[in-house]
Amino acid sequence: MHILLPTGSATAEIVKSAARRFCDRYDIDVVVTGEIASFLAPGELKRLLAGGDYDMAIVSGMCTASFAGVERETGVPVYRGPRHAADLVPVLSVLETAPLSKSVPADEFLAETRREEAGRQVALREAEAEAEFVVRGVKVGGGSRMKVLAEIMDAHKRDDLLADVRRFFADGADIVDLGFGFDATPADVERCFSSLARVKGPLAVDTQDPALIAAALFRADLVLSLHEGNIPAVGRAVADAGAAAVVVPREQTLEENLVAAREAGIRCLIADPLLQPAGSGFTDSLAGFTGASRPLFFGAGNVVELLDADSPGANALLAAVAHEVGAAVVFTSEHSDKTRGSVAEMRRACEMMALAAGRPYPKDLGLDLLILKEKRRRREPPLEYESVEDAPPVPDKIVYDPLGCIRIGIEGDSIVAVHNGHAVRGKRWEDVFSALLANESLSRLDHAAYLGKELFKAELAIRYGRSFEQDGPF
């Protein structure tokens, strides 16, 4: 295959080095077209392709020009390469098996392609898997994917329980669990489950109070948790309702309580050996999962909530531990601000574990939980310049824009900027900034630089689920 790789002088050595690694597979011509690869013009590419007998051209993913006309005139397909020259090697390594895009940068296109393929593989494996049993259409145990059970604590105190439940299902929960505290009444439980009549997914009730469990059985598909203290009172009712149940040890052992639950007639049981928080017996409690009856319940949420660390990595590691001990259902929660997003994170982590079957490590799966850190750092060539000066500190004296100040905040997933009583709302910082310019809401360059900084901070706060304070640190 004869390939043209036009590049700029700034990245030429990186591109040539990448091309040399594939010299036994492709015939690659690296041609320097100027200083910056992204400035390549259609006319220049047409000239380079003329008489070259090329099978394809791969231009910089940063190019903004359209090369459709070049394709028509030369008959040579023109594909978008990666945005960064450092990503060229992985792109060339899959060139024969993964077609590139003519409009989307290769690194972005291939990443999306891999995610889509990974999603198809997860769905295919789940469709083919045999389960221990099925709860309202959701497979549990057996060879099926670990299921995410998301808890809503104090469900009877929620202002819009239906919206909360729908959000958790949309974020990837397989089962949504309604928790009820000691102050809840059977009427509260019945009211909550009745309000979810339009919900099609599996619902669980989380309480050990027999009266509250009984009040939920007209709709609850799963009961958390049964033990010797409540099985005699409500076990038969759970069985008659056809609900599944999570069984825990208490004064009696887990196995003893499982036997009692079976004798009560409950057919679908999930064993919970009770995972302890880190620092309070976490590793010792893992021993309880060895040899325990299947399917298994794994209470990851109790560990993440009691750990002051970012949740994505903690959820990924706990999902891996759950996978190794053979868990069927993984419990997660979003009780605190620091764990918001855990439902989506745990669903992604469980899908990663499903794809990791047959692999030594859960990496290079097409799915990941890399949120802030990079899998591979890009090393672009150093900047070139003839002179340099160190920037002095910004002057203490602030010169205010004569057109007035602009107040910035976030509302939901939107950035809002208010100037003289008029608000501009948008999803992207550059859209809001452009509108402010068009409205003639600012007149100074330093004010414009300041607004760009603060608007982008607001966008990052939305993206990562953080609070935003104008003029404060991110």
C-alpha positions in Angstrom: 0.0 0.0 0.0 1.4 3.3 -1.1 0.6 6.1 1.4 1.3 9.8 1.3 1.8 11.4 4.7 2.1 15.2 4.4 3.4 16.9 7.5 4.9 20.1 8.9 8.5 20.7 9.7 7.6 21.0 13.4 6.5 17.3 13.6 8.4 15.9 10.7 10.8 13.8 12.7 8.0 12.3 14.8 6.1 11.4 11.6 9.2 10.0 9.9 10.0 7.8 12.9 6.5 6.4 12.9 6.7 5.7 9.2 10.0 3.8 9.6 8.3 1.4 12.1 6.0 0.3 9.3 8.4 0.2 6.4 8.0 -3.6 6.0 4.2 -3.2 5.8 3.6 0.0 3.8 5.3 2.2 1.3 5.0 5.6 3.0 6.2 8.9 1.6 6.6 11.6 4.3 6.5 15.0 2.7 7.1 18.3 4.6 4.6 20.9 3.3 5.4 23.8 5.6 6.0 24.5 9.3 2.5 23.4 10.5 0.8 20.2 9.2 -2.7 21.5 9.8 -2.2 24.4 7.4 -2.1 22.1 4.4 -4.1 23.5 1.5 -6.2 21.4 -0.9 -4.2 22.7 -3.9 -0.9 21.6 -2.3 -2.2 18.2 -1.6 -3.5 17.8 -5.1 0.0 18.7 -6.4 1.6 16.1 -4.1 -0.7 13.4 -5.2 -0.3 14.1 -8.9 1.6 11.2 -10.6 2.4 9.5 -7.3 0.3 6.4 -7.7 -0.9 6.6 -4.1 -3.5 4.4 -2.6 -4.4 7.0 0.1 -3.3 10.2 1.8 -3.4 10.7 5.5 -3.5 14.4 6.5 -3.3 15.9 10.0 -6.4 15.5 12.1 -6.1 19.2 12.9 -6.7 20.2 9.2 -9.8 22.3 8.8 -9.8 22.4 5.0 -12.1 20.1 2.9 -10.3 17.7 0.6 -13.4 16.3 -1.1 -12.5 18.1 -4.3 -9.0 16.7 -4.3 -10.5 13.2 -3.9 -12.8 13.7 -6.9 -10.0 15.0 -9.2 -7.3 12.6 -8.2 -9.3 9.5 -7.3 -7.1 9.1 -4.2 -9.0 8.8 -0.9 -7.9 11.4 1.7 -8.3 10.4 5.4 -7.9 12.3 8.6 -5.0 11.2 10.7 -4.6 11.8 14.4 -4.7 15.3 15.8 -1.3 14.8 17.4 1.7 13.3 15.6 2.5 11.2 18.7 -0.6 9.2 18.1 0.4 8.2 14.5 1.9 4.8 15.5 -1.3 3.3 17.0 -3.2 4.6 14.0 -0.9 3.0 11.4 -0.8 -0.3 13.4 -4.6 -0.8 12.8 -4.8 0.7 9.4 -5.5 -2.6 7.6 -8.3 -3.6 10.0 -9.8 -0.3 11.1 -10.8 2.1 8.3 -10.2 5.8 9.0 -12.7 8.6 8.6 -12.5 11.4 6.0 -14.0 14.0 8.4 -13.2 12.9 12.0 -9.6 12.9 13.4 -8.3 9.3 13.5 -7.6 9.2 17.2 -11.1 10.3 18.0 -12.7 8.1 15.3 -10.9 5.0 16.3 -11.6 5.5 20.0 -15.3 5.9 19.2 -15.2 2.8 16.9 -13.5 0.8 19.7 -16.1 1.9 22.2 -18.9 1.0 19.9 -17.4 -2.4 19.2 -16.8 -3.0 22.9 -20.5 -2.1 23.6 -21.6 -4.6 21.0 -19.4 -7.3 22.5 -20.8 -6.7 26.0 -24.4 -6.8 24.7 -23.7 -10.0 22.6 -22.1 -11.8 25.6 -25.0 -10.8 27.8 -27.5 -12.1 25.3 -25.8 -15.4 25.1 -25.1 -15.8 28.8 -27.0 -18.3 31.0 -28.2 -16.9 34.3 -29.0 -18.3 37.8 -32.3 -16.5 37.5 -34.0 -13.5 36.0 -35.4 -10.5 37.8 -37.9 -8.5 35.7 -35.9 -9.2 32.5 -32.5 -8.7 34.1 -30.2 -11.8 34.2 -28.5 -12.4 37.6 -25.5 -14.6 38.1 -24.3 -17.5 36.0 -22.3 -16.3 33.1 -24.0 -12.9 32.8 -22.4 -9.6 33.4 -22.2 -8.3 36.9 -25.3 -6.2 37.5 -25.3 -2.7 39.1 -27.7 -2.1 41.9 -28.0 1.6 42.7 -29.4 2.7 46.0 -31.6 5.8 46.7 -31.3 6.4 50.5 -34.4 7.7 52.3 -36.6 7.3 49.3 -39.6 8.5 51.2 -38.0 11.9 51.7 -37.2 12.6 48.0 -38.9 15.5 46.3 -39.0 13.8 42.9 -38.4 10.1 43.4 -39.5 9.2 39.9 -36.9 11.5 38.3 -34.2 10.1 40.6 -35.0 6.5 39.7 -35.1 7.4 36.0 -31.7 9.1 36.2 -30.1 6.1 37.8 -31.5 3.8 35.1 -30.3 6.2 32.4 -26.9 6.2 34.1 -26.6 2.4 33.8 -28.2 0.9 36.9 -29.6 -2.5 36.2 -31.7 -2.4 39.4 -32.7 0.6 41.5 -33.0 0.1 45.2 -35.2 2.2 47.5 -33.8 2.6 51.0 -36.0 3.4 53.9 -34.8 4.6 57.3 -36.2 3.9 60.8 -38.6 6.8 60.5 -40.4 5.4 57.4 -43.9 3.9 57.7 -45.6 1.2 55.6 -47.7 4.0 54.1 -44.5 5.8 53.0 -43.2 2.6 51.3 -46.5 2.0 49.5 -46.6 5.6 48.4 -43.1 5.5 47.0 -43.5 2.3 45.0 -46.9 3.4 43.8 -45.3 6.6 42.4 -43.1 4.4 40.2 -45.8 2.5 38.4 -44.5 3.7 35.0 -41.0 2.4 35.7 -40.3 -0.8 33.8 -37.0 -1.7 35.3 -36.4 -3.9 38.4 -36.9 -2.2 41.8 -35.6 -3.3 45.2 -36.7 -2.4 48.7 -33.9 -1.9 51.2 -35.0 -2.3 54.8 -34.8 -5.0 57.4 -38.2 -4.1 58.9 -40.8 -6.8 58.1 -43.7 -4.3 58.0 -41.8 -2.2 55.5 -40.8 -5.2 53.4 -44.4 -6.4 53.3 -45.6 -3.0 52.2 -43.3 -3.1 49.1 -44.0 -6.6 47.9 -46.8 -5.5 45.5 -44.0 -4.0 43.3 -40.6 -4.8 44.7 -38.7 -7.4 42.6 -35.8 -7.7 45.1 -35.6 -7.5 48.9 -32.6 -6.2 50.9 -31.9 -7.8 53.3 -33.2 -11.0 55.0 -31.8 -12.7 58.1 -33.0 -14.7 61.0 -34.6 -11.7 62.6 -37.1 -11.1 59.8 -37.4 -14.3 57.8 -39.9 -15.9 60.2 -42.1 -12.8 59.9 -42.0 -12.0 56.2 -40.2 -14.8 54.4 -43.4 -16.5 53.3 -44.8 -13.3 52.0 -41.6 -12.6 50.0 -41.9 -16.1 48.5 -45.6 -15.7 47.7 -44.8 -12.4 45.9 -42.2 -14.1 43.8 -39.5 -11.6 44.8 -35.8 -12.3 44.9 -34.0 -11.6 48.1 -30.5 -10.7 49.4 -29.6 -12.7 52.5 -27.1 -11.6 55.1 -25.5 -13.1 58.2 -26.5 -11.7 61.6 -26.5 -13.8 64.8 -26.7 -16.8 62.6 -24.3 -17.5 59.7 -25.0 -16.7 56.1 -25.5 -20.3 55.2 -27.9 -20.8 58.0 -30.0 -17.8 56.9 -29.9 -19.0 53.3 -31.3 -22.4 54.4 -34.1 -20.6 56.4 -34.9 -18.4 53.3 -35.2 -21.5 51.1 -37.4 -23.2 53.6 -39.7 -20.2 53.6 -40.1 -20.9 49.9 -38.0 -18.1 48.4 -36.5 -19.4 45.2 -34.2 -16.6 44.0 -31.6 -15.8 46.6 -28.4 -13.7 46.5 -25.8 -14.2 49.3 -24.2 -11.2 50.8 -21.2 -12.0 53.0 -21.0 -8.3 54.0 -18.1 -6.3 52.6 -16.5 -4.1 55.2 -15.0 -0.6 54.6 -11.3 -0.1 54.0 -9.5 0.1 57.3 -12.3 -1.7 59.1 -11.8 -5.2 58.0 -12.0 -4.9 54.2 -9.4 -7.6 53.4 -10.6 -9.9 56.1 -14.2 -9.6 54.9 -13.2 -10.7 51.4 -12.4 -14.1 52.8 -16.2 -14.5 53.4 -16.8 -14.5 49.7 -14.6 -17.6 49.2 -16.8 -20.7 49.1 -20.0 -18.7 49.7 -23.2 -19.7 47.9 -23.8 -18.2 44.5 -25.0 -15.8 43.2 -23.1 -13.2 45.3 -23.9 -9.6 46.4 -20.9 -7.2 46.6 -21.5 -4.0 48.6 -18.9 -1.8 46.9 -20.8 1.4 47.7 -20.1 1.1 51.4 -16.4 1.1 50.7 -16.4 4.1 48.2 -18.6 6.3 50.5 -16.2 5.8 53.4 -13.1 6.6 51.4 -11.9 10.1 50.6 -10.7 9.4 47.1 -12.0 10.1 43.7 -14.7 7.5 42.9 -13.8 6.4 39.3 -10.6 4.6 40.2 -12.1 3.2 43.4 -15.1 1.9 41.5 -12.9 0.3 38.9 -10.8 -1.5 41.4 -13.8 -2.7 43.4 -15.4 -4.0 40.3 -12.3 -5.9 39.5 -12.3 -7.4 43.1 -16.0 -8.2 42.7 -15.2 -9.9 39.4 -12.5 -12.0 40.9 -14.7 -13.2 43.8 -17.4 -14.1 41.4 -20.0 -11.5 42.4 -23.3 -11.2 40.4 -24.6 -7.9 41.8 -22.6 -4.9 42.8 -24.1 -2.4 45.1 -23.3 1.3 44.6 -24.6 4.6 45.8 -24.4 8.3 45.4 -25.1 9.5 48.9 -22.5 12.2 48.9 -21.2 14.8 46.5 -17.9 13.1 46.2 -19.6 9.9 44.9 -21.9 11.5 42.4 -21.5 9.7 39.1 -20.8 6.4 40.8 -23.7 4.6 39.1 -22.3 5.4 35.6 -18.8 4.6 36.7 -19.7 1.3 38.2 -21.7 0.3 35.1 -18.6 1.1 32.9 -16.4 -0.8 35.3 -18.7 -3.9 35.2 -18.7 -3.8 31.4 -14.9 -3.6 31.5 -14.8 -6.7 33.6 -17.1 -8.5 31.2 -14.8 -7.7 28.4 -11.7 -8.7 30.5 -12.8 -12.4 30.5 -10.1 -14.4 29.0 -7.5 -11.6 29.3 -4.8 -11.2 31.9 -5.6 -7.6 32.6 -8.6 -5.2 32.2 -6.8 -2.8 29.9 -7.0 -1.9 26.2 -10.6 -3.0 26.1 -12.1 -0.2 24.2 -13.8 1.0 27.4 -12.0 2.7 30.3 -12.5 4.9 33.3 -9.7 7.4 32.5 -11.3 10.7 33.4 -8.4 13.1 34.2 -5.3 11.2 33.5 -4.0 10.2 30.0 -3.4 6.6 29.0 -0.4 7.8 26.9 1.1 11.2 27.2 1.7 13.0 23.9 5.2 14.4 23.4 5.0 17.1 20.8 8.2 18.8 19.5 9.5 21.8 21.6 8.5 25.3 20.6 11.0 27.3 18.6 11.6 31.0 19.2 14.4 33.6 19.0 13.8 35.5 22.2 12.0 35.1 25.5 10.9 37.2 28.4 9.5 36.2 31.8 6.0 37.5 32.4 5.8 39.8 35.4 3.0 39.5 37.9 -0.3 41.0 36.8 -0.7 44.6 38.2 -2.5 44.9 41.5 -4.6 47.7 40.2 -7.7 46.4 38.3 -9.1 48.5 35.5 -12.8 47.6 35.2 -14.5 47.4 31.9 -16.6 50.6 31.4 -19.4 48.4 30.0 -19.8 46.7 33.4 -19.1 43.4 35.1 -20.3 40.1 34.0 -21.5 37.5 36.6 -20.9 33.9 35.7 -22.5 30.8 37.1 -23.8 27.3 36.2 -27.4 26.1 36.1 -27.7 22.4 35.6 -25.6 21.6 32.6 -25.5 25.1 31.2 -23.1 28.1 31.7 -24.9 31.3 32.4 -23.4 34.8 32.1 -25.3 37.8 33.3 -24.6 41.4 32.1 -26.8 44.3 33.1 -29.8 42.0 33.9 -29.5 40.1 30.6 -28.4 36.4 30.8 -26.7 34.4 28.1 -26.9 30.6 28.5 -25.0 28.0 26.6 -23.4 24.5 26.9 -19.9 25.6 25.7 -17.8 28.4 27.0 -16.9 29.6 23.5 -20.6 29.9 22.6 -21.3 32.0 25.6 -18.2 34.2 25.0 -19.2 34.7 21.3 -22.7 35.8 22.3 -21.2 38.3 24.8 -19.0 39.7 22.1 -21.9 40.0 19.7 -24.0 41.7 22.4 -21.1 44.2 22.9 -21.0 43.3 26.6 -17.2 43.8 26.9 -14.7 46.3 25.6 -11.3 45.5 27.1 -8.9 42.8 26.0 -7.9 42.0 29.6 -11.6 41.6 30.4 -12.0 39.3 27.4 -9.1 37.1 28.7 -10.6 37.0 32.1 -14.0 36.0 30.8 -12.5 33.2 28.7 -10.8 31.8 31.8 -13.8 31.9 34.0 -16.2 30.6 31.3 -13.9 27.6 30.7 -13.7 26.9 34.4 -17.5 26.8 34.5 -17.6 24.3 31.6 -15.0 22.1 33.4 -17.1 22.3 36.6 -20.1 21.0 34.7 -18.1 18.3 32.9 -16.6 16.9 36.1 -19.5 17.5 38.4 -17.8 20.1 40.6 -19.0 23.3 42.1 -18.1 26.6 40.5 -17.1 29.9 42.1 -16.3 32.9 40.0 -12.8 34.1 40.8 -12.2 31.1 43.0 -9.9 28.2 42.3 -11.1 25.2 40.2 
